[in-house]
Amino acid sequence: MKRVEEFVSGVLKAAIVALFTGIVVILTAAVVSRLAQTYLPLSRNVQLFWAEEVIKYALFWICYLGSALLVREKGHIAVGLLPGRITGSAWYGVMSFCLSLALAAVLLYYGTLVTLSMRVQMTPSLQIPKAFIMAMVPVTGLLMIYYLILNLVDALREKA
């Protein structure tokens, strides 16, 4: 079980690093392309019209993948408005787990509905179905549920 969790976390971390690296490379290429259009008359037709869209969707994926990893690190839905005496109690842990599970279930259920409804819509410049981009929402919900269950198992092992 630990190997699977380490593998999944490693894949998520690698995907986040790859997406961020891709953003940096594409953004740099877009800036150079824009400067070339301005200062070099022969490069008027060189455009990276798809760069903005790729960067926007990559940031979307980074945020969702990062939120799933944050659940594993127990850095999720920390309610800072509750008084200090409540945050240390057992009820706080139960309430935090239930709220996190509810959020993950909402992401999974409604994310699946939205993803299925966007099968036909295409992105403007990339011309790929928006379902590929929106699929990250239910995947994140599933990953959050997986990590929440792992956290619960770890907490029960510590109690025993």
C-alpha positions in Angstrom: 0.0 0.0 0.0 2.9 2.3 0.8 4.5 1.7 -2.5 1.3 2.5 -4.4 1.0 5.8 -2.4 4.6 6.7 -3.1 4.2 5.9 -6.8 1.0 8.0 -7.1 2.6 10.9 -5.2 5.7 10.7 -7.3 3.7 10.7 -10.5 1.8 13.8 -9.3 4.9 15.6 -8.3 6.6 14.8 -11.6 3.5 16.0 -13.5 3.4 19.2 -11.6 7.1 19.9 -12.3 6.7 19.0 -16.0 3.7 21.2 -16.3 5.4 24.1 -14.6 8.5 23.6 -16.8 6.3 23.6 -19.9 4.7 26.8 -18.8 8.1 28.5 -18.4 9.3 27.2 -21.8 6.1 28.2 -23.6 5.9 31.6 -21.9 9.5 32.3 -22.8 8.9 31.3 -26.4 5.8 33.5 -26.6 7.7 36.5 -25.3 10.5 35.9 -27.7 8.0 35.5 -30.5 6.3 38.7 -29.6 9.6 40.6 -29.4 10.7 39.2 -32.8 7.4 40.4 -34.4 8.1 43.9 -33.1 11.7 44.3 -34.0 12.3 41.9 -36.9 10.3 42.7 -40.0 10.7 39.2 -41.5 9.1 37.5 -38.5 5.7 39.1 -38.8 3.9 35.8 -39.3 5.4 34.0 -36.4 2.7 33.6 -33.8 2.2 31.3 -30.9 -1.6 31.8 -30.8 -2.0 28.7 -28.7 0.4 29.6 -26.0 -2.0 31.5 -23.8 -4.5 28.7 -23.8 -1.9 26.0 -23.0 -0.6 28.1 -20.1 -4.1 28.7 -18.8 -5.0 25.0 -18.8 -1.6 23.9 -17.4 -2.1 26.3 -14.5 -5.5 24.8 -14.0 -4.0 21.3 -13.8 -1.2 22.4 -11.5 -3.7 23.8 -9.0 -5.9 20.7 -9.0 -3.0 18.3 -8.8 -1.4 20.4 -6.1 -4.6 20.4 -4.0 -4.7 16.6 -4.2 -1.1 16.4 -3.0 -1.9 18.9 -0.2 -4.6 16.5 1.1 -1.9 13.8 1.6 0.2 16.3 3.5 -2.8 17.1 5.7 -2.7 20.7 4.6 -6.3 20.7 3.5 -9.4 22.6 4.6 -7.9 23.8 7.8 -10.6 25.9 9.5 -8.8 28.8 11.0 -11.9 30.5 12.4 -12.5 27.9 15.1 -11.3 28.7 18.6 -8.0 27.0 19.7 -9.6 24.7 22.2 -11.7 23.1 19.4 -8.9 22.6 17.0 -7.1 20.2 19.3 -10.1 18.0 20.0 -11.1 14.7 18.4 -14.2 16.4 17.0 -12.1 18.7 15.0 -10.4 15.8 13.3 -13.6 14.1 12.6 -15.2 17.3 11.3 -12.2 18.1 9.1 -12.2 14.6 7.7 -16.0 14.7 6.9 -15.8 18.1 5.3 -12.8 17.1 3.2 -14.6 13.9 2.1 -17.7 15.9 1.2 -15.7 18.3 -0.9 -13.9 15.5 -2.6 -17.2 13.7 -3.3 -18.6 17.0 -4.7 -15.6 17.4 -7.0 -15.9 13.8 -8.2 -19.7 13.8 -8.8 -20.2 17.3 -10.3 -16.8 17.2 -12.0 -17.9 14.0 -13.8 -21.1 15.7 -14.8 -19.4 18.8 -16.2 -16.7 16.7 -17.9 -19.4 14.6 -19.7 -21.3 17.7 -20.7 -18.2 19.2 -22.3 -17.5 16.3 -24.6 -18.6 18.2 -27.6 -17.2 21.7 -26.9 -13.8 22.4 -28.3 -11.1 24.7 -27.1 -10.7 27.8 -29.3 -7.1 27.5 -30.5 -6.1 24.0 -29.7 -9.3 22.4 -31.1 -9.3 19.6 -28.5 -12.4 18.6 -26.5 -12.8 20.6 -23.3 -13.6 17.3 -21.6 -9.9 16.5 -21.6 -9.1 19.7 -19.6 -12.1 19.4 -17.3 -11.4 15.7 -16.5 -8.9 16.9 -14.0 -11.7 17.9 -11.6 -13.1 14.4 -11.1 -9.6 12.9 -11.1 -8.7 15.3 -8.3 -11.8 14.3 -6.3 -10.8 10.7 -6.7 -7.2 11.4 -5.6 -8.5 13.3 -2.6 -10.7 10.5 -1.5 -7.8 8.1 -1.9 -5.5 10.3 0.1 -8.2 10.9 2.8 -8.6 7.1 3.2 -4.9 6.7 3.5 -4.8 9.5 6.1 -7.6 7.8 8.0 -5.8 4.4 7.9 -2.6 6.1 9.2 -4.5 7.8 12.0 -6.2 4.5 13.0 -2.8 2.8 13.1 -1.4 5.5 15.3 -4.3 5.1 17.7 -3.8 1.3 17.9 
